[in-house]
Amino acid sequence: MAILQLLKGSAFDPEQIKVMTEAYEATLKSLHLKAGTDPINEIIAKKIVNIAQTNERDPKRISARTINELGQDLGRQRLMQ
């Protein structure tokens, strides 16, 4: 799982890791993706970690914000093409 590899050796406590893992799994489910080594999974994991670092502790809100930010990033990329 991409998020667990990203969190290995991090300073997050077990509860924070649980929240981020739940958010990661919910985000993958919402986007109809499977856990694995696909580059999008790593992008999702990094976004979740960044959002969690803002002291957000609700997995549902973290997931929703991750999906929203991914959409904004894709929109910016299309504009730049």
N, C-alpha and C positions, 0 to 999 in steps of 0.2 A: 504494500500500500504506500503510495507516494508520500502521503502526509506523515506517516510514521518514520520513514527514512529521513524526511526533512526535520523532524523533531528530535531525532536521535542525538543525545548529548546536549540538548537545549536546556535552558534555564526555566522552562515551564514546569509547573507543578502538575501532579496527576489529574487534578480536576480540570485544569486548563486543557490538558491533552485530551481528556474525555470530551470536552465541549468541542474542540477543534475536530476531533475524529467524527463526532456525530454530525457536525456541520458539513464535513467533507463527504460523508456517506449520503447525506440528504441532498447535497448539491449534485453528486453523480447521479442519484436516482432521478432528480428533477430534470436533468439534462439527458437522461436515458443513456448514460455512459457506464462502463464497467471499470472497476479498479484494475489497474495494470500500469504498464510503463509508457503508455501513450503520452506524448508531450503535453497535451491539454490537461492531463491529470496533475502534472507537476505545476502548471500555471494555476490551476484551481487551488492546489495545496498552498502555494506561495501567497495567493490572495487571501486565503483563509487565515494564514498565520499573520499577515499584515493587519487584517481587520481585528483579529484577536488581540494584537498588541495595542489596540486603541481602548482596551479594557472592556470590550463587548463580551458578554458571557452567555448570551442566548444563542444556541446553535441554529435555531430557525432564522433569527435575524442575521446571523453571520452568513448563512446559506443564501438568503434572499439578497443581501448586499453583494455577495460574491457574484451571483448571477447577474445582478444589475451592472456591476462594474465590468464584467466580461462583455456584456452587450455594448457598453460605452466604448470599451477598447476596440471591439470589432468595428463599430461605427467610425471611429477615428482612423482605423487602418484603411477602410474603404475610401474615406475622404482623401487620404494621402496617395491613393493609387491613381 
